[in-house]
Amino acid sequence: MQKEFRIRKNGHFSFVYRRGKRVSSKLLVLHYVKANRIQAGFSISKKVGNAVVRNRIKRRLRESFRLRIPLLKSGNYVFTAKPDAATADYWELSNEMDILLNRLELYKI
């Protein structure tokens, strides 16, 4: 995922948490705020696992989101991983992401 699509600043994450709509599932939580362009952030706490596990989850989520960028409405997306995400594979995380995006009706179609 290119840098222009990433949320990096702590204040930006806080804004999305405060103002955003929230939906959750077994593995992930999605916060969404309407905006002019698409940006996404990924938050994985130390409760999920060690650095290797957290980075693996982050890579999988980033790739899954990157493939959906052309299909999504513009806005700020923040995905937070729950501890169960540590044992999930790419396809489980991808399906959970689809479920959350569908719940908030964030696909353009």
Secondary structure, DSSP 8 states (H G I E B T S, - for coil): --GGGB---HHHHHHHHHHSEEEE-SSEEEEEEE-SSEEEEEEE-TTS--HHHHHHHHHHHHHHHHHHGGGB-SEEEEEEE-GGGGG--HHHHHHHHHHHHHHTT-B--
